[in-house]
């Protein structure tokens, strides 16, 4: 490991710029479509977990009435 060549700060910045040029940014349409998908999934999962939580709550209340 001691034989490895150290990268200078200037070389590092050039490498960062080179890699940054390779990034493919999503289009506005793709971003909007993804945001809508995330919102819909969030609503579906929120309703699902509300149902599960309500079910568990009802079961625990019923179990407590038996004690």
PyMOL Python script that loads the backbone (N, CA, C, O; Angstrom):
from pymol import cmd

cmd.read_pdbstr("""\
ATOM      1  N   UNK A   1       0.808  -1.196   0.000  1.00  0.00           N
ATOM      2  CA  UNK A   1       0.000   0.000   0.000  1.00  0.00           C
ATOM      3  C   UNK A   1       0.854   1.265   0.000  1.00  0.00           C
ATOM      4  O   UNK A   1       0.417   2.299  -0.506  1.00  0.00           O
ATOM      5  N   UNK A   2       2.068   1.202   0.559  1.00  0.00           N
ATOM      6  CA  UNK A   2       2.936   2.367   0.608  1.00  0.00           C
ATOM      7  C   UNK A   2       3.421   2.749  -0.786  1.00  0.00           C
ATOM      8  O   UNK A   2       3.842   3.888  -0.991  1.00  0.00           O
ATOM      9  N   UNK A   3       3.375   1.835  -1.746  1.00  0.00           N
ATOM     10  CA  UNK A   3       3.850   2.102  -3.099  1.00  0.00           C
ATOM     11  C   UNK A   3       2.800   2.783  -3.978  1.00  0.00           C
ATOM     12  O   UNK A   3       3.101   3.177  -5.105  1.00  0.00           O
ATOM     13  N   UNK A   4       1.567   2.925  -3.473  1.00  0.00           N
ATOM     14  CA  UNK A   4       0.512   3.526  -4.281  1.00  0.00           C
ATOM     15  C   UNK A   4       0.816   5.000  -4.519  1.00  0.00           C
ATOM     16  O   UNK A   4       1.268   5.707  -3.618  1.00  0.00           O
ATOM     17  N   UNK A   5       0.561   5.456  -5.752  1.00  0.00           N
ATOM     18  CA  UNK A   5       0.783   6.849  -6.102  1.00  0.00           C
ATOM     19  C   UNK A   5      -0.367   7.693  -5.567  1.00  0.00           C
ATOM     20  O   UNK A   5      -1.533   7.353  -5.771  1.00  0.00           O
ATOM     21  N   UNK A   6      -0.052   8.782  -4.891  1.00  0.00           N
ATOM     22  CA  UNK A   6      -1.078   9.683  -4.357  1.00  0.00           C
ATOM     23  C   UNK A   6      -1.585  10.572  -5.479  1.00  0.00           C
ATOM     24  O   UNK A   6      -0.819  10.997  -6.344  1.00  0.00           O
ATOM     25  N   UNK A   7      -2.891  10.851  -5.459  1.00  0.00           N
ATOM     26  CA  UNK A   7      -3.495  11.724  -6.457  1.00  0.00           C
ATOM     27  C   UNK A   7      -3.461  13.152  -5.939  1.00  0.00           C
ATOM     28  O   UNK A   7      -3.833  13.419  -4.796  1.00  0.00           O
ATOM     29  N   UNK A   8      -3.013  14.064  -6.784  1.00  0.00           N
ATOM     30  CA  UNK A   8      -2.962  15.470  -6.383  1.00  0.00           C
ATOM     31  C   UNK A   8      -4.379  16.039  -6.361  1.00  0.00           C
ATOM     32  O   UNK A   8      -5.260  15.516  -7.042  1.00  0.00           O
ATOM     33  N   UNK A   9      -4.612  17.108  -5.584  1.00  0.00           N
ATOM     34  CA  UNK A   9      -5.939  17.725  -5.553  1.00  0.00           C
ATOM     35  C   UNK A   9      -6.418  18.167  -6.943  1.00  0.00           C
ATOM     36  O   UNK A   9      -7.599  18.029  -7.262  1.00  0.00           O
ATOM     37  N   UNK A  10      -5.511  18.695  -7.763  1.00  0.00           N
ATOM     38  CA  UNK A  10      -5.903  19.134  -9.110  1.00  0.00           C
ATOM     39  C   UNK A  10      -6.333  17.942  -9.965  1.00  0.00           C
ATOM     40  O   UNK A  10      -7.317  18.028 -10.699  1.00  0.00           O
ATOM     41  N   UNK A  11      -5.602  16.839  -9.873  1.00  0.00           N
ATOM     42  CA  UNK A  11      -5.965  15.631 -10.630  1.00  0.00           C
ATOM     43  C   UNK A  11      -7.302  15.083 -10.137  1.00  0.00           C
ATOM     44  O   UNK A  11      -8.138  14.646 -10.928  1.00  0.00           O
ATOM     45  N   UNK A  12      -7.486  15.114  -8.835  1.00  0.00           N
ATOM     46  CA  UNK A  12      -8.754  14.644  -8.270  1.00  0.00           C
ATOM     47  C   UNK A  12      -9.921  15.454  -8.826  1.00  0.00           C
ATOM     48  O   UNK A  12     -10.942  14.889  -9.217  1.00  0.00           O
ATOM     49  N   UNK A  13      -9.771  16.779  -8.861  1.00  0.00           N
ATOM     50  CA  UNK A  13     -10.850  17.631  -9.392  1.00  0.00           C
ATOM     51  C   UNK A  13     -11.103  17.349 -10.871  1.00  0.00           C
ATOM     52  O   UNK A  13     -12.252  17.357 -11.311  1.00  0.00           O
ATOM     53  N   UNK A  14     -10.041  17.100 -11.646  1.00  0.00           N
ATOM     54  CA  UNK A  14     -10.233  16.738 -13.066  1.00  0.00           C
ATOM     55  C   UNK A  14     -11.009  15.430 -13.190  1.00  0.00           C
ATOM     56  O   UNK A  14     -11.885  15.299 -14.044  1.00  0.00           O
ATOM     57  N   UNK A  15     -10.680  14.457 -12.326  1.00  0.00           N
ATOM     58  CA  UNK A  15     -11.393  13.180 -12.360  1.00  0.00           C
ATOM     59  C   UNK A  15     -12.863  13.361 -11.977  1.00  0.00           C
ATOM     60  O   UNK A  15     -13.746  12.734 -12.562  1.00  0.00           O
ATOM     61  N   UNK A  16     -13.115  14.216 -11.000  1.00  0.00           N
ATOM     62  CA  UNK A  16     -14.499  14.483 -10.596  1.00  0.00           C
ATOM     63  C   UNK A  16     -15.269  15.112 -11.747  1.00  0.00           C
ATOM     64  O   UNK A  16     -16.408  14.727 -12.016  1.00  0.00           O
ATOM     65  N   UNK A  17     -14.655  16.082 -12.434  1.00  0.00           N
ATOM     66  CA  UNK A  17     -15.309  16.711 -13.587  1.00  0.00           C
ATOM     67  C   UNK A  17     -15.591  15.690 -14.681  1.00  0.00           C
ATOM     68  O   UNK A  17     -16.671  15.696 -15.271  1.00  0.00           O
ATOM     69  N   UNK A  18     -14.633  14.821 -14.953  1.00  0.00           N
ATOM     70  CA  UNK A  18     -14.806  13.797 -15.991  1.00  0.00           C
ATOM     71  C   UNK A  18     -15.973  12.875 -15.644  1.00  0.00           C
ATOM     72  O   UNK A  18     -16.811  12.570 -16.493  1.00  0.00           O
ATOM     73  N   UNK A  19     -16.014  12.438 -14.395  1.00  0.00           N
ATOM     74  CA  UNK A  19     -17.113  11.561 -13.972  1.00  0.00           C
ATOM     75  C   UNK A  19     -18.449  12.313 -13.979  1.00  0.00           C
ATOM     76  O   UNK A  19     -19.484  11.736 -14.313  1.00  0.00           O
ATOM     77  N   UNK A  20     -18.425  13.593 -13.612  1.00  0.00           N
ATOM     78  CA  UNK A  20     -19.648  14.401 -13.602  1.00  0.00           C
ATOM     79  C   UNK A  20     -20.245  14.550 -14.994  1.00  0.00           C
ATOM     80  O   UNK A  20     -21.464  14.633 -15.144  1.00  0.00           O
ATOM     81  N   UNK A  21     -19.395  14.585 -16.006  1.00  0.00           N
ATOM     82  CA  UNK A  21     -19.903  14.689 -17.386  1.00  0.00           C
ATOM     83  C   UNK A  21     -20.595  13.403 -17.843  1.00  0.00           C
ATOM     84  O   UNK A  21     -21.384  13.424 -18.788  1.00  0.00           O
ATOM     85  N   UNK A  22     -20.304  12.295 -17.180  1.00  0.00           N
ATOM     86  CA  UNK A  22     -20.912  11.014 -17.554  1.00  0.00           C
ATOM     87  C   UNK A  22     -22.316  10.841 -16.972  1.00  0.00           C
ATOM     88  O   UNK A  22     -23.045   9.937 -17.378  1.00  0.00           O
ATOM     89  N   UNK A  23     -22.697  11.694 -16.031  1.00  0.00           N
ATOM     90  CA  UNK A  23     -23.995  11.563 -15.370  1.00  0.00           C
ATOM     91  C   UNK A  23     -25.106  11.877 -16.361  1.00  0.00           C
ATOM     92  O   UNK A  23     -25.043  12.871 -17.084  1.00  0.00           O
ATOM     93  N   UNK A  24     -26.125  11.021 -16.390  1.00  0.00           N
ATOM     94  CA  UNK A  24     -27.284  11.249 -17.243  1.00  0.00           C
ATOM     95  C   UNK A  24     -28.430  11.675 -16.334  1.00  0.00           C
ATOM     96  O   UNK A  24     -28.965  10.871 -15.571  1.00  0.00           O
ATOM     97  N   UNK A  25     -28.800  12.947 -16.425  1.00  0.00           N
ATOM     98  CA  UNK A  25     -29.851  13.468 -15.568  1.00  0.00           C
ATOM     99  C   UNK A  25     -31.214  13.121 -16.152  1.00  0.00           C
ATOM    100  O   UNK A  25     -31.371  13.097 -17.373  1.00  0.00           O
ATOM    101  N   UNK A  26     -32.211  12.850 -15.296  1.00  0.00           N
ATOM    102  CA  UNK A  26     -33.549  12.534 -15.805  1.00  0.00           C
ATOM    103  C   UNK A  26     -34.201  13.781 -16.408  1.00  0.00           C
ATOM    104  O   UNK A  26     -33.904  14.913 -16.027  1.00  0.00           O
ATOM    105  N   UNK A  27     -35.091  13.531 -17.354  1.00  0.00           N
ATOM    106  CA  UNK A  27     -35.830  14.643 -17.953  1.00  0.00           C
ATOM    107  C   UNK A  27     -36.903  15.103 -16.969  1.00  0.00           C
ATOM    108  O   UNK A  27     -37.182  14.433 -15.975  1.00  0.00           O
ATOM    109  N   UNK A  28     -37.493  16.246 -17.260  1.00  0.00           N
ATOM    110  CA  UNK A  28     -38.560  16.774 -16.395  1.00  0.00           C
ATOM    111  C   UNK A  28     -39.726  15.786 -16.341  1.00  0.00           C
ATOM    112  O   UNK A  28     -40.312  15.567 -15.281  1.00  0.00           O
ATOM    113  N   UNK A  29     -40.058  15.195 -17.486  1.00  0.00           N
ATOM    114  CA  UNK A  29     -41.162  14.232 -17.547  1.00  0.00           C
ATOM    115  C   UNK A  29     -40.879  13.011 -16.668  1.00  0.00           C
ATOM    116  O   UNK A  29     -41.764  12.540 -15.953  1.00  0.00           O
ATOM    117  N   UNK A  30     -39.653  12.502 -16.721  1.00  0.00           N
ATOM    118  CA  UNK A  30     -39.283  11.349 -15.893  1.00  0.00           C
ATOM    119  C   UNK A  30     -39.350  11.701 -14.404  1.00  0.00           C
ATOM    120  O   UNK A  30     -39.793  10.893 -13.588  1.00  0.00           O
ATOM    121  N   UNK A  31     -38.910  12.902 -14.062  1.00  0.00           N
ATOM    122  CA  UNK A  31     -38.933  13.341 -12.672  1.00  0.00           C
ATOM    123  C   UNK A  31     -40.366  13.457 -12.162  1.00  0.00           C
ATOM    124  O   UNK A  31     -40.669  13.020 -11.052  1.00  0.00           O
ATOM    125  N   UNK A  32     -41.243  14.044 -12.966  1.00  0.00           N
ATOM    126  CA  UNK A  32     -42.642  14.190 -12.568  1.00  0.00           C
ATOM    127  C   UNK A  32     -43.299  12.819 -12.447  1.00  0.00           C
ATOM    128  O   UNK A  32     -44.034  12.571 -11.491  1.00  0.00           O
ATOM    129  N   UNK A  33     -43.045  11.935 -13.394  1.00  0.00           N
ATOM    130  CA  UNK A  33     -43.623  10.598 -13.369  1.00  0.00           C
ATOM    131  C   UNK A  33     -43.176   9.836 -12.112  1.00  0.00           C
ATOM    132  O   UNK A  33     -43.981   9.171 -11.460  1.00  0.00           O
ATOM    133  N   UNK A  34     -41.897   9.941 -11.787  1.00  0.00           N
ATOM    134  CA  UNK A  34     -41.370   9.275 -10.597  1.00  0.00           C
ATOM    135  C   UNK A  34     -41.969   9.864  -9.328  1.00  0.00           C
ATOM    136  O   UNK A  34     -42.309   9.123  -8.405  1.00  0.00           O
ATOM    137  N   UNK A  35     -42.102  11.183  -9.269  1.00  0.00           N
ATOM    138  CA  UNK A  35     -42.685  11.831  -8.092  1.00  0.00           C
ATOM    139  C   UNK A  35     -44.141  11.398  -7.901  1.00  0.00           C
ATOM    140  O   UNK A  35     -44.569  11.161  -6.771  1.00  0.00           O
ATOM    141  N   UNK A  36     -44.897  11.295  -8.981  1.00  0.00           N
ATOM    142  CA  UNK A  36     -46.295  10.847  -8.885  1.00  0.00           C
ATOM    143  C   UNK A  36     -46.346   9.403  -8.410  1.00  0.00           C
ATOM    144  O   UNK A  36     -47.176   9.059  -7.568  1.00  0.00           O
ATOM    145  N   UNK A  37     -45.471   8.555  -8.938  1.00  0.00           N
ATOM    146  CA  UNK A  37     -45.420   7.154  -8.520  1.00  0.00           C
ATOM    147  C   UNK A  37     -45.104   7.049  -7.030  1.00  0.00           C
ATOM    148  O   UNK A  37     -45.733   6.270  -6.314  1.00  0.00           O
ATOM    149  N   UNK A  38     -44.135   7.829  -6.565  1.00  0.00           N
ATOM    150  CA  UNK A  38     -43.768   7.808  -5.142  1.00  0.00           C
ATOM    151  C   UNK A  38     -44.947   8.264  -4.291  1.00  0.00           C
ATOM    152  O   UNK A  38     -45.214   7.666  -3.249  1.00  0.00           O
ATOM    153  N   UNK A  39     -45.652   9.301  -4.705  1.00  0.00           N
ATOM    154  CA  UNK A  39     -46.809   9.787  -3.950  1.00  0.00           C
ATOM    155  C   UNK A  39     -47.905   8.726  -3.875  1.00  0.00           C
ATOM    156  O   UNK A  39     -48.484   8.507  -2.810  1.00  0.00           O
ATOM    157  N   UNK A  40     -48.190   8.070  -4.989  1.00  0.00           N
ATOM    158  CA  UNK A  40     -49.226   7.028  -5.004  1.00  0.00           C
ATOM    159  C   UNK A  40     -48.824   5.869  -4.096  1.00  0.00           C
ATOM    160  O   UNK A  40     -49.647   5.371  -3.328  1.00  0.00           O
ATOM    161  N   UNK A  41     -47.564   5.436  -4.178  1.00  0.00           N
ATOM    162  CA  UNK A  41     -47.099   4.347  -3.311  1.00  0.00           C
ATOM    163  C   UNK A  41     -47.160   4.751  -1.840  1.00  0.00           C
ATOM    164  O   UNK A  41     -47.491   3.928  -0.986  1.00  0.00           O
ATOM    165  N   UNK A  42     -46.845   6.004  -1.539  1.00  0.00           N
ATOM    166  CA  UNK A  42     -46.901   6.493  -0.166  1.00  0.00           C
ATOM    167  C   UNK A  42     -48.329   6.426   0.365  1.00  0.00           C
ATOM    168  O   UNK A  42     -48.548   6.021   1.506  1.00  0.00           O
ATOM    169  N   UNK A  43     -49.293   6.817  -0.450  1.00  0.00           N
ATOM    170  CA  UNK A  43     -50.699   6.766  -0.026  1.00  0.00           C
ATOM    171  C   UNK A  43     -51.134   5.317   0.190  1.00  0.00           C
ATOM    172  O   UNK A  43     -51.768   5.002   1.197  1.00  0.00           O
ATOM    173  N   UNK A  44     -50.795   4.436  -0.753  1.00  0.00           N
ATOM    174  CA  UNK A  44     -51.177   3.027  -0.624  1.00  0.00           C
ATOM    175  C   UNK A  44     -50.569   2.413   0.631  1.00  0.00           C
ATOM    176  O   UNK A  44     -51.267   1.743   1.392  1.00  0.00           O
ATOM    177  N   UNK A  45     -49.280   2.633   0.855  1.00  0.00           N
ATOM    178  CA  UNK A  45     -48.635   2.066   2.036  1.00  0.00           C
ATOM    179  C   UNK A  45     -49.147   2.684   3.329  1.00  0.00           C
ATOM    180  O   UNK A  45     -49.238   1.997   4.347  1.00  0.00           O
ATOM    181  N   UNK A  46     -49.481   3.970   3.306  1.00  0.00           N
ATOM    182  CA  UNK A  46     -50.046   4.617   4.493  1.00  0.00           C
ATOM    183  C   UNK A  46     -51.376   3.984   4.872  1.00  0.00           C
ATOM    184  O   UNK A  46     -51.620   3.708   6.047  1.00  0.00           O
ATOM    185  N   UNK A  47     -52.231   3.753   3.894  1.00  0.00           N
ATOM    186  CA  UNK A  47     -53.522   3.121   4.148  1.00  0.00           C
ATOM    187  C   UNK A  47     -53.323   1.686   4.631  1.00  0.00           C
ATOM    188  O   UNK A  47     -54.015   1.238   5.545  1.00  0.00           O
ATOM    189  N   UNK A  48     -52.386   0.968   4.025  1.00  0.00           N
ATOM    190  CA  UNK A  48     -52.092  -0.408   4.443  1.00  0.00           C
ATOM    191  C   UNK A  48     -51.649  -0.457   5.899  1.00  0.00           C
ATOM    192  O   UNK A  48     -52.181  -1.243   6.682  1.00  0.00           O
ATOM    193  N   UNK A  49     -50.680   0.377   6.266  1.00  0.00           N
ATOM    194  CA  UNK A  49     -50.176   0.352   7.636  1.00  0.00           C
ATOM    195  C   UNK A  49     -51.206   0.891   8.627  1.00  0.00           C
ATOM    196  O   UNK A  49     -51.214   0.475   9.785  1.00  0.00           O
ATOM    197  N   UNK A  50     -52.065   1.797   8.202  1.00  0.00           N
ATOM    198  CA  UNK A  50     -53.168   2.233   9.063  1.00  0.00           C
ATOM    199  C   UNK A  50     -54.087   1.051   9.354  1.00  0.00           C
ATOM    200  O   UNK A  50     -54.522   0.868  10.491  1.00  0.00           O
ATOM    201  N   UNK A  51     -54.384   0.251   8.335  1.00  0.00           N
ATOM    202  CA  UNK A  51     -55.231  -0.925   8.528  1.00  0.00           C
ATOM    203  C   UNK A  51     -54.587  -1.948   9.450  1.00  0.00           C
ATOM    204  O   UNK A  51     -55.243  -2.477  10.349  1.00  0.00           O
ATOM    205  N   UNK A  52     -53.313  -2.229   9.235  1.00  0.00           N
ATOM    206  CA  UNK A  52     -52.601  -3.184  10.083  1.00  0.00           C
ATOM    207  C   UNK A  52     -52.555  -2.685  11.525  1.00  0.00           C
ATOM    208  O   UNK A  52     -52.797  -3.455  12.454  1.00  0.00           O
ATOM    209  N   UNK A  53     -52.248  -1.402  11.718  1.00  0.00           N
ATOM    210  CA  UNK A  53     -52.175  -0.826  13.053  1.00  0.00           C
ATOM    211  C   UNK A  53     -53.542  -0.877  13.739  1.00  0.00           C
ATOM    212  O   UNK A  53     -53.630  -1.184  14.928  1.00  0.00           O
ATOM    213  N   UNK A  54     -54.593  -0.581  13.002  1.00  0.00           N
ATOM    214  CA  UNK A  54     -55.942  -0.637  13.578  1.00  0.00           C
ATOM    215  C   UNK A  54     -56.312  -2.061  13.965  1.00  0.00           C
ATOM    216  O   UNK A  54     -56.928  -2.287  15.006  1.00  0.00           O
ATOM    217  N   UNK A  55     -55.937  -3.019  13.129  1.00  0.00           N
ATOM    218  CA  UNK A  55     -56.214  -4.420  13.427  1.00  0.00           C
ATOM    219  C   UNK A  55     -55.490  -4.864  14.696  1.00  0.00           C
ATOM    220  O   UNK A  55     -56.094  -5.465  15.584  1.00  0.00           O
ATOM    221  N   UNK A  56     -54.196  -4.567  14.778  1.00  0.00           N
ATOM    222  CA  UNK A  56     -53.439  -4.931  15.977  1.00  0.00           C
ATOM    223  C   UNK A  56     -53.992  -4.242  17.214  1.00  0.00           C
ATOM    224  O   UNK A  56     -54.061  -4.846  18.285  1.00  0.00           O
ATOM    225  N   UNK A  57     -54.382  -2.995  17.075  1.00  0.00           N
ATOM    226  CA  UNK A  57     -54.947  -2.254  18.203  1.00  0.00           C
ATOM    227  C   UNK A  57     -56.241  -2.921  18.685  1.00  0.00           C
ATOM    228  O   UNK A  57     -56.461  -3.057  19.889  1.00  0.00           O
ATOM    229  N   UNK A  58     -57.085  -3.331  17.754  1.00  0.00           N
ATOM    230  CA  UNK A  58     -58.339  -3.988  18.121  1.00  0.00           C
ATOM    231  C   UNK A  58     -58.058  -5.329  18.799  1.00  0.00           C
ATOM    232  O   UNK A  58     -58.727  -5.674  19.773  1.00  0.00           O
ATOM    233  N   UNK A  59     -57.095  -6.078  18.309  1.00  0.00           N
ATOM    234  CA  UNK A  59     -56.748  -7.366  18.911  1.00  0.00           C
ATOM    235  C   UNK A  59     -56.224  -7.166  20.332  1.00  0.00           C
ATOM    236  O   UNK A  59     -56.613  -7.896  21.244  1.00  0.00           O
ATOM    237  N   UNK A  60     -55.349  -6.186  20.522  1.00  0.00           N
ATOM    238  CA  UNK A  60     -54.809  -5.927  21.861  1.00  0.00           C
ATOM    239  C   UNK A  60     -55.918  -5.485  22.809  1.00  0.00           C
ATOM    240  O   UNK A  60     -55.961  -5.934  23.955  1.00  0.00           O
ATOM    241  N   UNK A  61     -56.819  -4.609  22.350  1.00  0.00           N
ATOM    242  CA  UNK A  61     -57.949  -4.191  23.210  1.00  0.00           C
ATOM    243  C   UNK A  61     -58.811  -5.393  23.588  1.00  0.00           C
ATOM    244  O   UNK A  61     -59.252  -5.515  24.732  1.00  0.00           O
ATOM    245  N   UNK A  62     -59.050  -6.280  22.621  1.00  0.00           N
ATOM    246  CA  UNK A  62     -59.861  -7.470  22.914  1.00  0.00           C
ATOM    247  C   UNK A  62     -59.149  -8.372  23.912  1.00  0.00           C
ATOM    248  O   UNK A  62     -59.781  -8.895  24.830  1.00  0.00           O
ATOM    249  N   UNK A  63     -57.840  -8.562  23.747  1.00  0.00           N
ATOM    250  CA  UNK A  63     -57.072  -9.386  24.684  1.00  0.00           C
ATOM    251  C   UNK A  63     -57.080  -8.775  26.088  1.00  0.00           C
ATOM    252  O   UNK A  63     -57.124  -9.503  27.080  1.00  0.00           O
ATOM    253  N   UNK A  64     -57.040  -7.471  26.173  1.00  0.00           N
ATOM    254  CA  UNK A  64     -57.045  -6.824  27.483  1.00  0.00           C
ATOM    255  C   UNK A  64     -58.394  -6.966  28.189  1.00  0.00           C
ATOM    256  O   UNK A  64     -58.460  -6.952  29.418  1.00  0.00           O
ATOM    257  N   UNK A  65     -59.475  -7.105  27.402  1.00  0.00           N
ATOM    258  CA  UNK A  65     -60.787  -7.307  28.048  1.00  0.00           C
ATOM    259  C   UNK A  65     -60.893  -8.710  28.645  1.00  0.00           C
ATOM    260  O   UNK A  65     -61.709  -8.938  29.538  1.00  0.00           O
ATOM    261  N   UNK A  66     -60.080  -9.652  28.166  1.00  0.00           N
ATOM    262  CA  UNK A  66     -60.107 -11.025  28.693  1.00  0.00           C
ATOM    263  C   UNK A  66     -59.388 -11.129  30.031  1.00  0.00           C
ATOM    264  O   UNK A  66     -59.651 -12.048  30.807  1.00  0.00           O
ATOM    265  N   UNK A  67     -58.488 -10.198  30.306  1.00  0.00           N
ATOM    266  CA  UNK A  67     -57.679 -10.296  31.520  1.00  0.00           C
ATOM    267  C   UNK A  67     -58.426  -9.920  32.760  1.00  0.00           C
ATOM    268  O   UNK A  67     -57.864  -9.958  33.855  1.00  0.00           O
TER     269      UNK A  67
END
""", "prot")
cmd.dss("prot")
cmd.show_as("cartoon", "prot")
cmd.util.cbc("prot")
cmd.orient("prot")
